[in-house]
Amino acid sequence: MTGYFPLIVPPDLICEESPIMSYSTLMESGCNNEIHPKESDLISGESTKRQNEFITGRICARRALKNLQIYNFPILFNEHKLPLFPSTVKGSIAHTSSYCAVVLGLNFKYKSIGIDIEHISKMKSRYFNTLCTNEELLFLKKYSEQEQMEKATILFSAKEAFYKLQFQITQKMLFFKDVCCSILDDNTFSIRLYKQLDKQFYYNATFAGLYYISNEMIFTALHLEVD
Ligand SMILES: CC(C)(COP(=O)(O)OP(=O)(O)OC[C@H]1O[C@@H](n2cnc3c(N)ncnc32)[C@H](O)[C@@H]1OP(=O)(O)O)[C@@H](O)C(=O)NCCC(=O)NCCS
């Protein structure tokens, strides 16, 4: 087992992780056999940062798909930037400026997966009012300034992972205060929905997830199994 996500997702989910690769270096060195030309087309003209993050995500995703005997599949995206995996697969992609991960599962068992990664150093106290509900702000106040940054990053990352999880099902937009996250001591968190999205994502519904802290980064994951 390598990487962080195997620590927080069920063992039958496939995880691939990598430091961010340089797209131009891969292309110029001829080591581009893992890059699909249809994906290259999608990012021509984008910033170097975007190209590197996008291509690392796609390479990780194709490495993960190999475990399911799916080869050379281009992962395009729809008008909402949602990655389009093969129809038998559910998955989620996350990247920071330095690290990338993909988690995939088979759709006969998994209805949706949402993952996220955030650097604690990127969190600023001036973001709290935008990201947090009143309950979350009260929760943060119990901690020292340094602990607040870590807890706020978990809240933020959990909300981003939940957004990715729900969007694959509802295709609906959510704002940060539309959900409230409770961080529990055993590396778990619970997301409560303050908005009605559909029959499964109803007002006050709760969704459990797991987080992990390492190397000043927060890793979060949620999944929903088929009923
Ligand atoms: C989509 C979003 C969640 C991405 O999160 P991020 O921390 O900015 O970026 P990450 O690197 O973690 O994730 C990016 C990946 O998410 C995936 N993604 C993008 N849009 C998505 C969507 N609508 N649904 C599911 N996954 C999505 C993509 O794979 C993307 O990588 P790619 O473009 O290279 O394929 C965020 O940009 C966003 O739009 N948020 C909406 C507001 C919000 O977060 N609300 C939370 C309230 S609950």
The ligand as an SDF file (V2000), in Angstrom:
LIG
                    3D

 48 50  0  0  0  0  0  0  0  0999 V2000
  -14.9810   21.6660   -8.1300 C   0  0  0  0  0  0  0  0  0  0  0  0
  -14.2060   22.0460   -6.8860 C   0  0  0  0  0  0  0  0  0  0  0  0
  -14.8510   21.3440   -5.6830 C   0  0  0  0  0  0  0  0  0  0  0  0
  -12.7680   21.5470   -7.0400 C   0  0  0  0  0  0  0  0  0  0  0  0
  -12.0560   21.6400   -5.8520 O   0  0  0  0  0  0  0  0  0  0  0  0
  -10.5970   22.2970   -5.7860 P   0  0  0  0  0  0  0  0  0  0  0  0
  -10.0980   22.1240   -4.3780 O   0  0  0  0  0  0  0  0  0  0  0  0
  -10.6730   23.6740   -6.3500 O   0  0  0  0  0  0  0  0  0  0  0  0
   -9.6850   21.4830   -6.7600 O   0  0  0  0  0  0  0  0  0  0  0  0
   -9.1770   19.9710   -6.6500 P   0  0  0  0  0  0  0  0  0  0  0  0
   -7.8330   19.9080   -7.2140 O   0  0  0  0  0  0  0  0  0  0  0  0
   -9.3780   19.4160   -5.2940 O   0  0  0  0  0  0  0  0  0  0  0  0
  -10.1680   19.2080   -7.6070 O   0  0  0  0  0  0  0  0  0  0  0  0
  -10.1560   19.4470   -8.9570 C   0  0  0  0  0  0  0  0  0  0  0  0
  -10.7920   18.2650   -9.6170 C   0  0  0  0  0  0  0  0  0  0  0  0
  -12.1380   18.1220   -9.1930 O   0  0  0  0  0  0  0  0  0  0  0  0
  -12.8640   17.5020  -10.2490 C   0  0  0  0  0  0  0  0  0  0  0  0
  -14.0790   18.2850  -10.4600 N   0  0  0  0  0  0  0  0  0  0  0  0
  -14.1860   19.4960  -11.0350 C   0  0  0  0  0  0  0  0  0  0  0  0
  -15.4760   19.8720  -11.0500 N   0  0  0  0  0  0  0  0  0  0  0  0
  -16.1740   18.8680  -10.4610 C   0  0  0  0  0  0  0  0  0  0  0  0
  -17.5440   18.6880  -10.1920 C   0  0  0  0  0  0  0  0  0  0  0  0
  -18.4530   19.6050  -10.5190 N   0  0  0  0  0  0  0  0  0  0  0  0
  -17.9280   17.5510   -9.5710 N   0  0  0  0  0  0  0  0  0  0  0  0
  -17.0220   16.6000   -9.2410 C   0  0  0  0  0  0  0  0  0  0  0  0
  -15.6900   16.7200   -9.4810 N   0  0  0  0  0  0  0  0  0  0  0  0
  -15.2880   17.8510  -10.0800 C   0  0  0  0  0  0  0  0  0  0  0  0
  -11.9860   17.5280  -11.4950 C   0  0  0  0  0  0  0  0  0  0  0  0
  -11.4850   16.2340  -11.7070 O   0  0  0  0  0  0  0  0  0  0  0  0
  -10.8810   18.4780  -11.1160 C   0  0  0  0  0  0  0  0  0  0  0  0
   -9.6180   18.1660  -11.6360 O   0  0  0  0  0  0  0  0  0  0  0  0
   -9.3490   18.2810  -13.2160 P   0  0  0  0  0  0  0  0  0  0  0  0
   -9.9850   19.5530  -13.6610 O   0  0  0  0  0  0  0  0  0  0  0  0
   -7.8820   18.2420  -13.3330 O   0  0  0  0  0  0  0  0  0  0  0  0
  -10.0510   17.0810  -13.7880 O   0  0  0  0  0  0  0  0  0  0  0  0
  -14.1740   23.5750   -6.6210 C   0  0  0  0  0  0  0  0  0  0  0  0
  -13.3500   24.2180   -7.5540 O   0  0  0  0  0  0  0  0  0  0  0  0
  -15.5350   24.2040   -6.7280 C   0  0  0  0  0  0  0  0  0  0  0  0
  -15.9770   24.6140   -7.7770 O   0  0  0  0  0  0  0  0  0  0  0  0
  -16.2610   24.3080   -5.6070 N   0  0  0  0  0  0  0  0  0  0  0  0
  -17.5780   24.8530   -5.6250 C   0  0  0  0  0  0  0  0  0  0  0  0
  -17.9010   25.5460   -4.3640 C   0  0  0  0  0  0  0  0  0  0  0  0
  -17.6950   24.6560   -3.2240 C   0  0  0  0  0  0  0  0  0  0  0  0
  -16.6580   24.1170   -3.0200 O   0  0  0  0  0  0  0  0  0  0  0  0
  -18.6570   24.4830   -2.4240 N   0  0  0  0  0  0  0  0  0  0  0  0
  -18.4700   23.6180   -1.3190 C   0  0  0  0  0  0  0  0  0  0  0  0
  -19.6970   23.6980   -0.6010 C   0  0  0  0  0  0  0  0  0  0  0  0
  -20.1590   22.1540   -0.0230 S   0  0  0  0  0  0  0  0  0  0  0  0
  1  2  1  0
  2  3  1  0
  2  4  1  0
  2 36  1  0
  4  5  1  0
  5  6  1  0
  6  7  2  0
  6  8  1  0
  6  9  1  0
  9 10  1  0
 10 11  2  0
 10 12  1  0
 10 13  1  0
 13 14  1  0
 14 15  1  0
 15 16  1  0
 15 30  1  0
 16 17  1  0
 17 18  1  0
 17 28  1  0
 18 19  1  0
 18 27  1  0
 19 20  2  0
 20 21  1  0
 21 22  1  0
 21 27  2  0
 22 23  1  0
 22 24  2  0
 24 25  1  0
 25 26  2  0
 26 27  1  0
 28 29  1  0
 28 30  1  0
 30 31  1  0
 31 32  1  0
 32 33  2  0
 32 34  1  0
 32 35  1  0
 36 37  1  0
 36 38  1  0
 38 39  2  0
 38 40  1  0
 40 41  1  0
 41 42  1  0
 42 43  1  0
 43 44  2  0
 43 45  1  0
 45 46  1  0
 46 47  1  0
 47 48  1  0
M  END
$$$$
